[in-house]
Amino acid sequence: MILYPAIDLKDGQAVRLLKGDMEKTTVFNDKPADQARAFQKAGCEWLHLVDLNGAFAGQPVNGAAVEAILADTSVPAQLGGGIRDMATIEMWLTRGIARVILGTVAVEDPDLVREAARAFPGQVAVGLDAREGRVATRGWAEETDLMVTDLAKGFEDAGVAAIIYTDINRDGAMQGPNVAATADLGRATSIPVIASGGVSSLSDLMALRDTGVIAGAISGRALYDGALDLGAALAMLDA
């Protein structure tokens, strides 16, 4: 199972939100590229980047911070937030992002996801963010009646590289991930599932890994707060 350290970008800074609320922001580093280098030095295999402003604006906003991270690190990075058309997908992949994450458009324009996955094999992931199992879009501001599992199954034959499942009510709350719901999703689809939201301890990582159906986990606040040591976590997962 791969551990993805998260760098959430807001106004050019590395931040964490509480349960997706843009008004409940904690700034952890005003130089995101420095944070990315620190994660790489600790041994991470991937970085998980989110353009929070972009998720609300529907287009890239923190592009300069993303490009600084790409310039200063060599590990692959996946990026989500405000990526809603083929031109933006192609732009980021051309600039060095290893994998784009499509969230809102997975609900609003699933054909675009399929088109992108065909055009860029292995480089397109779907981000499914949910409250109580129902998908939310546009920076988590709009809720739908779509169930996560149903939407995931709709991409079964699309060739997407991964599904990143975030339980919004766990995100940034340091309360542990929703292991049961994430594992259910992992069993319901053949697409690799990456867990996000609430991953805050070695025991959380072990619980996710031990399901045998979760391909990765994303952690943010716990790494910044020191509740989870990245080096120790990576060593445990490699053991």
Salt bridges, closest charged atoms under 4 A:
ASP8 OD2 - ARG16 NH1 2.48
ASP11 OD2 - LYS10 NZ 3.44
ASP34 OD1 - ARG37 NH2 2.23
GLU67 OE2 - ARG95 NH1 2.41
ASP72 OD2 - ARG37 NH1 2.50
GLU108 OE1 - ARG138 NH2 2.89
ASP111 OD1 - ARG114 NH1 3.46
GLU143 OE2 - ARG131 NH1 3.14
ASP171 OD1 - ARG16 NH2 3.54
ASP184 OD1 - ARG187 NH1 3.55
ASP210 OD1 - ARG209 NE 3.32
